[in-house]
Each structure stands twice: as C-alpha cells, then as structure tokens.
Amino acid sequence: MNTGAKTGLKASALDYRIVQLPKKGGFVVVSRTNGPIEAGPYREKVLAEAAVDKLAGRKALVDRACMCCLKNFKSSGIGHRLCNDCKYRYSA
C-alpha cells in the first residue's frame, strides 16, 4: 500500500515513520498522513528502515568491500566503491 501511488505523487522516505510496538516489541512502518500500518512487524529496526526505503522506491544499502582498504562498508550502489575514510583521505 504505497501512499504515493494512491495520490499520483512519488513517495519519499518522509512519507513514512517507524513506530516501536509497545507490548510485543518490534517495529512497524506507518504512513505519516493517515497512520495505517504500511509494513511490518519487524524484529529489528534496520529491517523496518529497509522497508521504508523499498516503499519510497530507494535502493537498499549493500555491504561491499572498499577497493582501497578492503574494509566492509554500506554502499549505495555499484558506483560507490570507496568507504568514506578512503574517499576523503584521497580526495585532496
């Protein structure tokens, strides 16, 4: 149930919020406009954040090894191959 699809407008991550369930624990994604549950429940907040990205049409971050130092980091896509440390170290 993508809120943006109903109105004809493109949805963004700002259209959703993550709410922690009080009794059972876990997290759900709800619409900011009218509040129905859009996705969930999820045991971990990071899974709810990934659901927000999916609802908003954004690609989820992927673990990749940095081409320079080989340290794992969250990459936003195929063109994002250097971790932030290496990116700023070598961009003088």
Summary of the structure (lengths in Angstrom):
residues: 92
radius of gyration: 16.8
end to end distance: 45.9
largest distance: 51.4
contacts: 223
relative contact order: 0.15
helix: 27%
strand: 26%
